[in-house]
Amino acid sequence: EDVAAGRKGKKTGARIRRGGGGKAIDCVVGSWGPWSSCTSSCGIGSTERSRQVSVPPRNGGTPCPDLKQRRGCFGNNAICSTAKEVAKILPNSFKRNFKDPWRRPHMLMKEEKASYCVHLQVKQASAACRLKLWTVRLMRETAVCVECQSDAMAKSDRCGGDGVRGTRTFWSAASVAGCHGSWIRQFSSERCQCSDNSFLFV
């Protein structure tokens, strides 16, 4: 009887606590926002959207549903052809900005375009890159500077394989057989020259 009374007392207390807390309020959320742009400019990436809580749950009301959704996407914009280019590089000890002693005064000078620098982070380098002193610097997760000089520029005033920001592209060491890998472009600087122990686009 005492046990039953105790149980009865507990149930009554629970009702009092529930009643004293007020009415249960369920979570209410707003509409989904727009999908974000694809995380990859070229190839497989992801996109997400979110929504906000309008009314938070209280007093044991229904909890909020997911506030974020993510799905796969495939980036395929105008710069994707650039992402397929493979950069050929040399150490910057091969700088080509020298004066030709055999040039005659009447010979037309080729228009000299300003150099620019591309800063990239190496993501992968093959084992063959350990064989030469200059390619050893192309280690995984290393930040590198590669300079694009006038002689290496195409008609578009850029060097082939200079990368796409946020997208993995590929490179190859021009004078070391089997040395190749991938990197991700971080940013570029106009009218710039990379410091010593850097690289050149060929």
C-alpha positions in Angstrom: 0.0 0.0 0.0 2.8 2.3 0.9 4.5 1.4 -2.3 1.4 2.1 -4.3 0.9 5.3 -2.5 4.5 6.2 -3.3 4.0 5.4 -6.9 0.8 7.4 -6.9 2.6 10.3 -5.3 5.4 10.2 -7.9 2.8 10.2 -10.7 1.0 13.1 -9.2 4.3 15.0 -8.8 5.2 14.3 -12.5 1.8 15.8 -13.5 2.5 18.8 -11.3 5.9 19.4 -12.9 4.5 19.0 -16.3 1.6 21.2 -15.6 3.8 23.8 -13.9 6.1 24.0 -17.0 3.4 25.3 -19.3 2.2 24.0 -22.6 4.6 22.0 -24.8 5.8 24.1 -27.8 7.0 22.3 -30.9 10.0 23.6 -32.9 9.1 25.7 -35.9 11.6 26.3 -38.8 11.5 28.6 -41.7 11.8 27.8 -45.4 15.0 26.4 -47.0 17.4 29.0 -48.3 19.0 28.8 -51.8 21.6 26.1 -52.6 25.2 27.4 -52.3 27.5 27.3 -55.3 29.3 24.1 -56.0 32.5 23.7 -54.0 34.3 22.6 -57.1 34.6 24.8 -60.2 35.4 21.7 -62.2 34.4 18.2 -61.4 32.7 16.6 -58.4 32.0 18.8 -55.4 29.2 19.6 -52.9 26.5 22.2 -52.3 24.4 22.9 -49.3 21.4 24.9 -48.0 20.2 25.9 -44.6 17.1 27.1 -42.7 16.6 29.0 -39.5 14.7 28.2 -36.3 11.6 30.4 -36.0 10.4 29.0 -32.7 12.6 26.9 -30.5 11.0 23.9 -28.7 10.0 24.3 -25.1 8.5 22.1 -22.3 9.2 18.8 -24.1 7.9 19.9 -27.5 9.0 18.3 -30.8 12.7 18.9 -31.4 13.9 20.8 -34.5 14.5 18.8 -37.7 17.8 19.1 -39.7 18.8 22.7 -40.4 21.3 21.9 -43.1 21.1 19.7 -46.3 24.0 18.8 -48.5 24.1 17.1 -51.9 26.6 16.4 -54.6 27.2 18.6 -57.6 29.4 18.7 -60.7 31.2 22.0 -61.6 31.6 22.6 -65.3 32.1 26.2 -66.1 34.2 28.1 -68.7 37.5 27.6 -66.8 37.3 23.8 -66.8 39.4 23.5 -70.0 42.2 25.4 -68.1 42.0 22.8 -65.3 42.9 20.1 -67.8 46.2 21.7 -68.7 49.4 20.2 -67.2 51.9 22.8 -66.1 55.6 22.2 -67.1 58.0 23.8 -64.7 61.7 24.4 -64.2 63.6 26.0 -61.3 63.9 29.7 -61.4 67.6 29.4 -62.0 66.6 29.1 -65.6 65.3 32.7 -65.8 65.1 33.8 -69.4 65.0 37.6 -68.9 68.5 38.1 -70.3 69.7 40.4 -73.1 70.6 38.7 -76.3 74.2 39.8 -77.3 73.6 38.8 -80.9 70.5 41.0 -81.4 71.0 43.6 -84.2 69.7 47.1 -83.7 67.4 46.8 -86.8 65.8 43.6 -85.4 62.3 44.0 -84.0 62.1 43.5 -80.2 59.4 41.1 -79.1 56.9 42.8 -76.8 57.9 42.1 -73.2 54.9 41.4 -71.0 55.0 41.8 -67.2 55.5 38.6 -65.3 53.0 37.3 -62.8 53.3 34.9 -59.9 51.1 32.0 -59.0 51.1 30.7 -55.4 50.1 27.0 -55.1 50.0 24.3 -52.5 51.5 20.9 -53.6 49.0 18.1 -52.9 51.0 15.2 -54.5 54.5 14.5 -55.8 55.8 11.3 -57.3 58.8 9.4 -56.0 61.0 10.5 -58.9 60.9 14.1 -57.6 63.3 13.0 -54.8 66.1 12.4 -57.3 67.0 16.1 -58.0 67.8 18.9 -55.6 65.3 21.4 -57.1 62.4 19.0 -57.3 62.8 17.8 -53.7 61.3 21.2 -52.8 58.0 20.0 -54.4 56.9 18.1 -51.3 53.3 17.4 -50.3 51.5 20.3 -48.6 54.4 22.7 -49.4 53.5 26.2 -50.6 55.3 27.1 -53.8 55.6 30.2 -56.0 55.7 29.7 -59.8 56.5 32.7 -62.1 55.0 33.2 -65.5 57.4 35.2 -67.7 56.7 36.8 -71.0 58.4 34.2 -73.2 56.3 31.4 -71.7 53.0 33.2 -72.1 50.5 32.1 -74.7 48.3 34.4 -76.8 46.0 34.8 -73.8 48.8 36.5 -71.8 48.9 33.6 -69.4 51.0 30.5 -68.9 49.6 27.1 -69.7 48.8 25.1 -66.6 48.8 28.0 -64.2 45.9 26.4 -62.3 42.4 27.1 -61.2 41.8 28.5 -57.7 40.4 25.9 -55.3 40.7 23.1 -57.9 43.4 20.3 -58.1 45.4 20.6 -61.3 48.6 18.8 -62.4 52.2 19.7 -63.0 55.3 18.0 -64.4 59.0 18.8 -63.9 60.3 19.6 -67.4 63.9 18.2 -66.9 63.2 15.3 -64.5 61.7 12.2 -66.0 58.8 10.8 -64.0 58.6 13.7 -61.6 55.0 15.0 -61.6 52.1 15.6 -59.2 49.2 17.9 -58.4 48.6 21.2 -56.6 45.9 23.7 -55.8 46.1 27.3 -56.8 45.8 29.7 -53.8 46.2 33.1 -55.4 48.2 35.1 -58.0 50.1 38.4 -58.0 50.4 40.7 -61.0 53.7 42.3 -62.0 55.6 40.0 -59.6 58.7 37.9 -59.5 59.0 34.9 -57.2 61.9 34.8 -54.8 64.9 32.5 -55.0 64.3 28.7 -54.8 61.0 29.0 -56.6 59.9 27.8 -60.1 59.1 29.0 -63.6 56.4 27.9 -66.0 57.9 26.7 -69.3 
